[in-house]
């Protein structure tokens, strides 16, 4: 093994560690890879930045833009609107319906975009009809992954594998060439997941106050006659200066003042709704001479709001305070912010109340911020609970890569013409790509251009809604494939595999490649796995003088089948905390599914040799 191969393996090892332990965001890791490969001389500067102009990267970007248009114009909501009618069906019938619908749409639209719509839908059904969302979210995520594996444009992984393989001399894959195999995998998985529903956790009743234990740290206090706060403006008191304490409401003469301004002067018998931890509350009660309302925190707030509604017969319903749960997607503008710093980034009258952490290898326990507001920061997959008014709800949609998990009977402003036209453009893109008249990249760019010219897509919305982390990840990982080829690392690995697998039957060779790829995709990004393993698969097929296609498909399917951990695929990460899952649910249920599909895939792919 020469020095350059040792260098590329070192870069690979560091990359995997960075992905597994989430030391940096994935887009930052991508830039580190680019610079490292160039400085170490493993790729030329031109090869180092070639990922930004790679046809697969541009195709993925165009498809993500199309997904934004389908979501903004109501196409995804429209396609899924009828599924809410199955709410009265038994869960063992409802779940397969959800899975097949999710998979069907994910075959042509970004899996993440589709699953996010279903997350909101299931969340709403859970709140209104007590449908257990934990019985649906994991099957929906898995079905989205499987559906995306059925067509060439269904997932970025398929495009990456096809692009890398074509650059290495393999024949490109057809749009529907492997769809039958994908449908077989999907059908087997739907049956398996329906049987295993019994082992998924049952939800408790969805109640945000209980879920976040809001009563533990939101409390109402009264200003006593001997309090030093009397006569002081809010900005002159601990209510303004202490980042550990937030004043949510001031109630005076039975009138509620939401988010009271800093110039309001406090008076005797003012009632204050505070957010703080137990330690701060005990100190405040003693030092500031305030009376604490026992057992009235959130319940007291709701009673006061009802009284206020009765007293204000002409008050608009839009002024009603609501609790909203926001899901942080990769690239969200609020990522990296603490509870103490969030207020300056939130909308006016949108008050952050709690952060609920997703579980990761670093955060193995599901944790919430109740103590120091600067202890934990928001990361992708976390949920942020805020209090706001119904009037402010539409403005939440303008926040970058942030999804509201609550629906409040919103008015559908998308015209039928806009939906029909946008769907027609998507079908045109599919037809052009499937027929071979245009490549997926050109057909997707054409679709984006049509939507822009007809004003059915706004670029400002695209800049906010597109997951740029995926784009930069692909651009950063593609040079890694060049480096492996330049240094001969792919040939070195394939030679070792050849010596190990030499003389073995074809099903052992395909099975080993599939299994190794699937294991790697469970701990690092599926796109990164595809870029690492595709050159190895091509070299292995070439060394054994076998058809490239079964080897390429092995990497493609195995890289997508990230079922046994919650970190291999983005949708698994998103549903991990929301569905109250534990790592064991992915390891056992997802692991068994992975093994089942591994056996089936090995049989089907071996027959192609």
N, C-alpha and C positions, 0 to 999 in steps of 0.2 A: 504494500500500500504506500503510494507516494505522498508527499507533503500536501499537495493540493486536495487530494481525496480526504486526508485527515482534516484539512481546513473546512471543507464543505460539510463533513459530518459534524464538526464542532458547531458550525452555524445552524445546522438542522437541529442539533440537540438543544442549543440555546433557544431556538425558535419554539420548539415543543414545550420547553419549560415555561417560557413567557406566555404561551397560549394557555397551558394548564393552570398556572397559578394567577393568571390575569394580572400580571405585574403592570402592564400598560394596556390601554385600549388597542384593539386589533389594527386600527389604521396607523397608530404610532409604531406598532411592531413592524408593519409593512415598510415604513420609511427606514427603520433601523436595518431591515434586511437588505433593502436596496443599497444603502450607503455602505454597509459591511461588505457586500459582495463586490462592489466597485473598488473599495479601498484595499481589499485583500487580493485584487487582481483576478478574481474568479470569473468575472464577466467584464466586458467592455462597457464604458459609459453608455454607449448606444443600446447595448443589450439590457443594461440596468434600468433604463427608463422605457424599454420597449413595451412593458405591460400597459402603459397609458394609451398606446396606440394599437394594442392587440385587438383583433376583430372580436374575440370572445368578450373582452372587457367592455368594448363599445356596445356590443349586442346586449350584454347584461344591463348596462346603463339605460339603453333605449327601452328594454323590457320593463325596467323599474319605473321609468317615466310613464309608460303605457299603463302600468298598474296604478300609479297615482291618478291618472286620468279616469280610469275605471272606477276608482274609489270616490274621487271628487264629483264625478257626474252621476253617481248613484247606481252604477251598473252592478257592482258587487252586491250592494244592499238589495237591489231589484232581483238579482238571480237567487238570492237567499231568502227573500221575503216570505215565500210560501212555507218555509220549513218550520216557522213558528206555530203552524197549525197542528203539528204533531205533539204539542205539549201534553195532550191528554192520553197519549199512547204509553204503554209500559216501557220502562227504560231499556229493556232488551230488544225492543223494536225501534225505539227512538234512536238509540246509539248507531246502529248500522245505517239508518237513513242519513244521519248527520255525517257519518264517515264517507258514504258514497258521494254525497253532494259536495263535501269539502274536496275530495280527491278529484272529482270531475272538473271543478273550477280551477283547482291548483295545477292541472295539467297544462293550462294556458295562461294563467295569471300568477304572479309572484305568490308562492306559498305563504310567506310571512304576511302579506297584505290580506290574503283570504282568511288565514287563521285569526288575525287580529279582529276582523269583522265577526267571526264566530265566537271569539272570546267575549266581545261586547254583548252579542246575542244571548249566549249561555248565561252570562252574568245577570242580564235582565230577566231571563226566564227563571233563574234561581231565586231572585228577589220577589218576583210576582207570583210564581206558582210553586215555589219550594222544590224545584227540580234540582237534584244534586249535581252541581257543576263538576265535582271531582270525578263523576262517572262518565263525563262527556269530554272534558278538555284534553286528557291524555290520548284517548282514541282519535279525537279530531286532529291533534298535532301529528300523530303517527300517520293518519290517513292523508293529511296534506303532504307529508314527505313522500309517501308512496305514490300519490297522484302526480306529484311533480316529476317523479321518475319515469312516467309513462310516455313523455314526448321530449323531443330535443330541446324545446324552449321552456319546458316545465320548471327547470331549475338551473341556476348558474353552474352547478357542478357538471351537468350534462354538456353544456356549451364548452366549459373549460377542458374536459376530457377529450371532446371531439377536436378542439382546436390544437391542443398539445399533441395528440396522436397524429393529426394531419401534418403538423410541422415536422414530425419524425418519420414521415413517409407512409403512414397508414391511410387506408381509404376512409373518407369521411362517412359518417353515419347519416342515414335518411331520417326525415322528420318523425315518421311513425314506424321506423324499422324495428324497434324493440318494444313497441306498445303492447303487443300480445303478451310478452313476457312480464311487462309491468302490471298488466291487468291480472295475470295469474297471481303475482305476488300480492296485489291489493286484495283480491278475493279471499285468498288464504288468510291474510292478516285480519280482514273484517270478521271472518268467522272466529278466529282465535281471540281477538280482542273482545268480541261479544261474550264469549264463554268466560273470559277472565274479568269481566266487569264486577263480579261478586267479590274479588279481592282488592278492588280499588276502594279508597276510604269513602265513607258517607259524610256529606256535609252537615254541619249544624245550620240552623236557620241563618240566612244571610242578613246580618245587621251590622252596619258599619260601626255603630257605637260599641257594640259588644266585641266585634272583630278586632278593633283597635284599642279596646279598653279605655275609651275616651274619658270615662268617669274617673279614672285613676289620676288624671292630671288636668282636667278642666273643672274649675270650681267657682262658685259664686260667693262673693264676700260683700259685706255692708260697711260703709264708712261710719265709725262710731263718733259720738259727740266730742270725745277727747283726742281724736286722731289728728296728727300733725299734717295730714294731707289736706285738710279743709282749708280752702282759700288759695291753694296752690294750683298752678296750671299743670296739666299732665306731663309736659316736657320738663318740669322741674322736679318730678318725682321718680321713684324707682321704676314706675310703670313704663317710663320712656328710656331710662338709662340702662336698665338691666336686660341684657340679651336673653337671659334665662326665663324671663317673664313676659307674657304678651297679654295686652288688654284687648279682648275680643268684642265686648259690648259694655256700654254704660246705660243703666236703666234709672231714669229719674222721673218722678211723678207719673209712673206707669207708662212711660214712653221709652221705647228702645232706640238707642243710638248705636248703629253698627259701625265698627272701626272708628271710634271717636277721635277727633283731631287733637293734636298736641296742645292747642291753645285753649281748650275747654278747662274751666276752673272747677275743681271738685268741691262738692258740698256735703254737709251732713246727710246721712241716710241714702246717699248714692249707692246703687248696687252695681258691682263690677263683676263681669265674667272674665276670669283669668285663666290662662294656660301656664302651668308651671308644675314642677315636680313636688314631691312631698316635702323634701328638705326646704325648698324655697317657701312653700306655703306655711310651714311651721315658723320660719323666721319672720315672714311677713305678718303673720297673725300676732306675734309678740311685739315686734318693733314698731309696727305701723298702726296698732290698735284697730284691727279690723275684725268683724264678726264673720265667721265662716258658716255658710248654710250647709247643714249636715244632710247628705243624701239628696241634694237638689241640683247637682251640677247640670247634666244634660237634660234631665227631666225638667228641672226648673227652667231651663232655656226654652224647651218646647212649650211649657205652660205659659211663659211670658209671651212667646210668639203668638200663641193662640189668643191671649188676652188682647194683644196689640191688634190682631186681625179684627177682633170684634169691635174694638174702639175705633178702628179706621175702616169704616164700611166702604170707603172709596179707594182704599189702598190697592195698588196694582199687585197682581199675583207675582209679577216679575221681581218684586222686592223680597219675596220669600227666601229665607236662608236655607241652603241645602248643603249636605255633605257630598263631596265628589271624590272619587278615587281615581288617581292618575297613574297610568302605567308608563314607566320610562323605557323607551326603545333605544337601541344603540344610536348614538349621534344626537340624543336629546339635548336641548340647550341648557337644561337644568342639571345635567350630570356633573358630578364633582362639587356640587353645592351642599352646604350643611343647612340644618334647620335654622341656625342663627343668621345665615346669609341669604336664605331663600326669599325673605320678604322683599328685599330690594329688587329681586328678579321677577316676582309674581305680579299679576295684574292688580290694580287697585280693588280693594274689597275681596280679594282672594287670599285667605289667610291659611298658611300651611300649619297643619296640626300634628301630623305624625308621619314618620317614615317606616315602612314595613320592608325589611330586607328580604331579598330572595336568598335561598340557601346556595352556597357555593362550596368549593373545597376550602376556601378561607373562612366563610361564614356558614358553618355547619348547622347552626341553630337559627330558627326564624326569629329575628330580633326586631324590636321597634325602639324608636327614640322616645324615652320618657325622662331620661336624666339630662345630661349635658346636651345642649342643642348643637354643639360643635364636635360631638364625638364621632358620629358616623356621617358619611357623605352618600349622596345618591349615586347609584350605579345602574347600568342597564338591567332591566328585569325587576327593579325595586318598584314599590308603589308608594305614592305620596297622597295622604289624605288632606284635603283642603276644605275650608268652609267658604262659600261664596253665595251670591244671589243668582236666581234664575236668569236675571237680566244679563249676567256676565258669562253664562254658559257658552253662548256661541263664540265668544272671544277665546275660549280655551282651545278651540280648534286651530287657532293661529300659532300655537306654541309648537316649535319644531320637534318632531318625533316623540310627541307626548300623546297618549291615547286616554280619553275619558272612558271609564268602565261603566258609567251610569248613563242611562238614556232617559230623557225627560220629555217624551211626547213631542219631539222636534218636528217642525213643519218641513216637509220635503219640498225644497225650492228647485229641485232639478226637474226640468220639463221632460215630458215623455220623448219629445223630439231629440233632446240632448242625449238621453239614455240610448235610444235606438241608434242614433248616429254614431255614438262612441262604441257601442257594441258592434256595429257594422264595420267600423274601422278595425277593431280587433279581429273580427272574422276575416277581413281582407288580408291582414297581416299573416294570419294562420294559413290562409289559402295560398298566398304567394310563396310562403316558406315551405309549405308541405308539397306544393307542386314542383318545386325546384326552379321556378322562374326567377326567384331572387333568393339570396342567402337570408338567413334569419336576421343578420345585422342590418342588411339593406332594407328588408321588408319592415323591420321594427322602426328603423329611422324614418322610413316613408310614412308609416302610421303616425309617428310623433309629429312629423311635418304637416300632415293633413289636419290633425287636431289643433296645431298651433295656428295654421292659416285660417281655419274656420272658427277660431276663438273658443274652442271647446277645451282648451288647455292654457293655463297661465304659467309662464316660466317662473314667476315669483313663488307660486305654489310648489313648483317642481324643486326649486332650491331648498325649500323648507322640508318637503316631504320625502325626498329621495334619501335612501340610506347610503350616504356617501362612504361610510365605513366599508361596506361591501366592495364598492368600486376601488377604493385605495388598497384593500386587502388583495384583490385580484391583481391589481397593477404591481403590488409589491412582491407577490408570491410567484408570478410568472418568471421573473429573472432567476428564481431559485431552480426552476426546471432547466433553464439554459446553463446554469452553473453546474448542475449535476451532469449534464451532457458534455459540457466543455472539459470537465475534469476527468470524465470517464467513470464517475461514481456510479452511474446507473449500470454501466457494463460490469463494474466490479461486483455490485450487488447481484446482478443477474448471473454472473459466473459462479458466485458462491451458492446461489439458489439452484443453478444447474447441477453443480456437484452434489448438492443435497438431494435434489429431486430426480437426478439422472436415473433412468430405467424405471421410474415410477409410472403407474397408469395415469392417463390424462385427468381423471377425476381427482386424484391426489394433487396434481399440479394446480388445476383451477381452484380446487378447494382451499389450498394453502394460500394462494394469492388473494382470494376473496376474504378469507378469515383475517389475514394480516391487515388488509386494507380496512376492514370493518372495525378491527380493534383500534387502529390509529384514528379513525374518524370519531371514535367515542371520546377522545381526549383533546383533539385539536379540531379546528374548523374543517368541515367537509370539503371546502374548496382547497384548503391547504393540503389535505390528504390526497385529493385528486392530482394536484400538481406534482406532489412528491412521488406518487405511486405509478402514474401513467408512463413516464419514461422507463421505469423498471419493468412494467408489464410488457412494453414494446420490445425491450431488450431480451426479456425472457422468451417471448414468442419467437423472436428472430433467432436466438441461440438454439432453440429446439426445432426450428424450421416448421413452425405451425402457423395456422391462420391467426392474424392479429385480432380479429373481431371478438372472439370469446374472451380474450384477455382484456381488451378495452372495456367491454361490457361488464366484466367482473369488477374492474376498478370503479366504473361509473355507478353501478348499483350498490356495491359495498360502501363506497364513500357516502352515498345518500342514506344508507340504513343506519343512522345514528340513533338507536333506540335505547341502548342500555345505560346511558348517562344523560343528565339534563343539560350538558354543556356542548355536546357535539353539533347540535342543530339549533338555530336561533329560536324556533317556535317552542322547542322543549324548554329552553331557558325561560321564556315568557310565561308558560303555563305552570312552571314548577311551584312557585310560591302561591299563585292564585288558586290552584286546585288543592292546596294543603297536602301536596305529595311529599313523600320522603324519598331519599335516595334509593331505598330498597324497592320502591314501586318501579323505577326505571331499571334497576339492576335485575330484578326477578322477572317482571312481566315483559319489559323491553328486551332483557337478555334472552329469555326463552323465545321471543319472536325473532330475534336476530339469529339464533341457532336454527330455528325452523326454516327461515328464509335462506340461510346459508346452505342447508341440505338441499332444498328445492332448487336454488340457483346453481349449485354444483352439478346437479343432475341435468338441468336444462342446458347449461352452457357447455358441458362436456359433449352433449349430443351434437353441438355445432362443429366440433373438431373433425 
